[in-house]
């Protein structure tokens, strides 16, 4: 699996990724802690899907439900801006494409002012 995170500005979508990761899905399923960023997303997907939790991944129908981007605790270095997330799934020794996903959105940080006030007073 390959995923790439792009910052979108006028005329720049898909040109230079801010983050690119190539992950062996079976190795990741055996040891999810090998990639911290992927683990952030995987923990939420695991709770809200029927995806296999080990290899080999058999052909079949799988679902992802009730996954909200707001549930992912993103790293602080990601800027508040529009983004494009490309995810490519490949298989075999020739890395033949199986599925591709494009997610377009806008990252906006949300603060819980109650937590901010409590942390400031301690």
N, C-alpha and C positions, 0 to 999 in steps of 0.2 A: 504494500500500500504506500502511496506517495501522497503527501498533502503539502500544499503551499498556501501561505497567507500573504495576500497582496494589499497594500494600501492603495485606495482608489482616489486619484485626483484627476483633474481634467486631462483627458488624453493619455493616462498612464496605466489604465487597468490591464493587469496581466503582463506587465513588462519586467519588473524587478521584484521578486518576492522578498518580503521582510523575513519570513521563516519558511524553510523547506525541510521536510523530513521524509526519509525513506525508511519504512518500517517493515520488517519481516513479520507478518501477522501471526504466524505460528510461534515464533520466538517471543513476541509480545504477549500472546495469550498465556504462555508458560510463565513469563516473568514481567507482569505489567509495569513494574517500577523502572524498567530500563529506559523509559522515556517519560519525563515528568509532564511535559505538555500534553502528550497523547493520553496519559493516565487521567488527567483532569477531565477530559471529555469521555474517556472510556468508562469511568466509574458511573457516570450518569446514564450512559447508553446501556450499560450492563443491567441496571435496575429497571429500565423502561423498554426492554426489547426481548425478542426471542432469539437473538443471535447466539451462535455456538460459543462456548467458553473454552474449547480446545480443538486441536486439529486431529485428524483431517476434517475440514469443513465440507460437509456433504451438500450436494445440490438440494435445493428445497425452497420453501417460502418462509421468509423471515420478516419480522415487523419491528419498527421503531415507533413508539407512541409517547405522547406527552413529554417530549423533550423540548425544553425551553432554553434558548441561549442564555437567559438571565440566571439559570441555575449553575452555569459553568463559572468557576472562580478563575478568571483570566489573569495572566501575569500583568503586573503593573507597567511593564515597558511597552505594552501595546497602546498606541495613541488613539485618542478619540477621533475617529474619522470613518469614512466609508471604507468597506473592505470587500474583498473577493476571496473566498476560500475554495480552492480546487482540491478535490479528493479523487484519486485514480486508484482503482483496484486492478491488480494484474495477477496473472497466474502462470505457472510453468517456468521452465528454464529460459524460454524466450520472452518472458514477462508480457504475455499477450493481454491486452486490455479486456477486462470483464465488465467493469462498470465505471462510469465517471459521474461526479457530482460537482455542481457549481452552486455556491451559496453566496448571495450578495446581501450585504446588510450595512448597518451603521452602528458603530460601537459608541455607546453613551454610558458614562460612569454614573452610577446611582449611589448616593450616600444616604445612610440611615442617620439622621441628625441626632437621634437619641444616643447612638453608639459614639458619635463624634464628641458629644458633650460629656459623656461618661469618661471617655479616654482622656479628654482634655483636663478633667478635674482630678485625675489620679496622678 
